[in-house]
Amino acid sequence: MRCTPVLHRPPLSLGRRLLLAAHQAADDQDLRLAAQLLAMLELELKARPGADRHALRDAMIYMHEMLWFMRRPAAESLPA
């Protein structure tokens, strides 16, 4: 009988969990909740700087841009 090794991963940081939850809310078209989760992520980044702070900040900025585009009707696209 062979045993499959169990891979142990460190738990996700609060910032990562907030970012994932914001993405899930956006996927579910709940833009208000996604914006609130991003606001909480901003507070978390200010309160507890961590090793992945810069990556989280960049991902948060991308998510804010994505929400901005999701809120705009297709007719109001950016000029070419």
matplotlib code that plots the C-alpha trace (Angstrom):
import matplotlib.pyplot as plt

x = [0.0, 1.4, 0.8, 0.5, 2.5, 0.4, 1.6, 1.4, 1.1, 1.4, -2.0, -2.8, -2.3, -5.3, -4.4, -4.3, -7.7, -9.2, -7.9, -9.3, -12.7, -12.7, -12.1, -14.9, -17.3, -16.4, -17.0, -20.4, -21.1, -21.3, -19.2, -20.2, -18.8, -15.7, -15.0, -15.5, -13.1, -10.5, -11.0, -10.3, -7.3, -5.9, -6.3, -4.6, -1.6, -1.3, -1.5, 0.6, 3.3, 4.4, 6.8, 4.2, 3.1, 4.3, 2.7, -0.6, -0.5, -0.1, -2.9, -5.1, -4.5, -5.3, -8.5, -9.6, -9.0, -11.0, -13.9, -13.8, -14.2, -17.0, -19.0, -18.8, -21.3, -19.8, -20.8, -18.5, -15.3, -12.1, -11.3, -9.1]
y = [0.0, 3.3, 6.5, 9.8, 12.5, 15.4, 18.8, 21.4, 25.0, 27.9, 29.6, 32.6, 36.0, 38.1, 40.4, 37.5, 36.3, 39.8, 40.0, 36.6, 37.5, 40.8, 38.9, 36.4, 39.3, 40.9, 37.6, 37.4, 41.0, 42.3, 45.4, 47.1, 44.2, 44.0, 47.7, 47.2, 44.3, 46.4, 49.1, 46.6, 45.4, 49.0, 49.2, 45.9, 47.0, 50.2, 48.4, 45.4, 45.6, 42.1, 40.4, 40.4, 44.0, 45.3, 42.4, 42.9, 46.6, 46.1, 43.5, 45.8, 48.6, 46.3, 45.2, 48.9, 49.4, 46.3, 47.5, 50.9, 49.3, 47.0, 50.0, 51.8, 51.0, 49.7, 53.0, 55.0, 53.2, 55.1, 57.1, 55.5]
z = [0.0, -1.1, 0.8, -1.0, 0.6, 2.0, 0.9, 3.6, 2.5, 4.8, 5.3, 3.1, 4.6, 5.4, 2.5, 0.0, 1.4, 1.0, -2.5, -3.5, -1.9, -3.9, -7.1, -6.3, -5.5, -8.9, -10.7, -9.0, -10.2, -6.6, -7.3, -4.0, -2.0, -4.1, -3.4, 0.3, 0.4, -1.5, 1.1, 3.8, 1.9, 1.8, 5.6, 6.0, 3.9, 5.9, 9.3, 8.7, 6.0, 5.0, 2.6, -0.2, 0.3, -3.1, -5.0, -3.1, -3.7, -7.5, -7.5, -5.6, -8.1, -10.9, -9.2, -8.7, -12.4, -13.2, -11.1, -12.7, -16.2, -14.9, -13.7, -17.0, -19.7, -23.0, -24.8, -22.5, -23.4, -23.5, -26.6, -29.2]

ax = plt.figure().add_subplot(projection="3d")
ax.plot(x, y, z, "-o")
ax.set_aspect("equal")
plt.show()
